[in-house]
């Protein structure tokens, strides 16, 4: 359980430093944890509902959050309105 706390604190620190793309990449990598948990539950006699409902849903949410962070553009990439030259 401590390793998940440390992982969460690392993600929080990277996000707090304004590194959104790095946070997204770390979250995408961290999504492997609930995916592996889902596989473990399925291969060791757990129910499909538990595997998909808890671990599968967690993986989907983490991957969706990672996608949102990775697709965000910087303010320099956003088109600025063209002003009237004086």
C-alpha positions in Angstrom: 0.0 0.0 0.0 2.9 2.4 0.7 4.1 2.1 -2.9 0.7 3.4 -4.2 1.0 6.3 -1.7 4.4 7.2 -3.0 3.3 6.9 -6.6 0.4 9.2 -5.9 2.7 11.7 -4.2 5.1 11.6 -7.2 2.2 12.3 -9.6 1.0 15.1 -7.4 4.4 16.7 -7.2 4.9 16.6 -11.0 1.5 18.0 -11.6 2.1 20.8 -8.9 5.2 21.8 -10.8 3.2 22.4 -13.9 4.4 19.4 -15.8 1.1 18.4 -17.3 2.4 16.2 -20.1 4.8 14.5 -17.8 1.9 13.9 -15.4 -0.1 12.4 -18.2 2.7 10.1 -19.2 3.2 8.9 -15.7 -0.6 8.3 -15.3 -0.6 6.3 -18.5 2.2 4.2 -17.1 0.5 3.9 -13.7 -2.6 2.5 -15.4 -0.8 -0.8 -15.7 -1.3 -1.3 -12.0 -5.1 -1.8 -12.1 -4.8 -3.7 -15.4 -2.4 -6.1 -13.7 -4.7 -6.3 -10.7 -7.6 -7.1 -13.0 -5.7 -9.9 -14.6 -4.7 -11.3 -11.2 -8.3 -11.3 -10.0 -9.5 -13.0 -13.2 -6.8 -15.7 -13.2 -7.1 -16.5 -9.4 -10.8 -17.3 -9.1 -12.1 -13.8 -8.6 -15.4 -12.7 -10.1 -15.6 -11.0 -13.5 -17.7 -8.2 -11.9 -15.0 -7.5 -9.3 -12.2 -7.6 -11.9 -14.0 -5.3 -14.4 -16.0 -3.2 -12.0 -13.2 -2.2 -9.7 -9.9 -2.7 -11.5 -11.1 -2.3 -15.0 -13.0 0.9 -14.3 -10.1 2.3 -12.4 -7.8 1.7 -15.4 -10.2 3.3 -17.8 -10.5 6.4 -15.5 -6.8 6.7 -15.1 -6.2 6.3 -18.9 -8.9 8.9 -19.6 -7.3 11.4 -17.2 -3.9 10.7 -18.8 -5.4 11.3 -22.2 -6.8 14.7 -21.1 -3.5 15.8 -19.7 -1.5 14.6 -22.8 -3.8 16.3 -25.4 -3.7 19.7 -23.7 -2.0 22.3 -25.8 0.2 25.0 -24.4 -0.9 28.6 -24.7 1.7 29.1 -27.4 -0.1 26.5 -29.6 -3.5 28.2 -29.2 -4.2 30.6 -32.1 -4.2 34.2 -30.9 -6.6 36.7 -32.4 -5.0 39.0 -35.0 -5.2 42.6 -33.8 -5.3 45.7 -35.9 -1.9 47.2 -36.6 -1.5 50.7 -35.4 
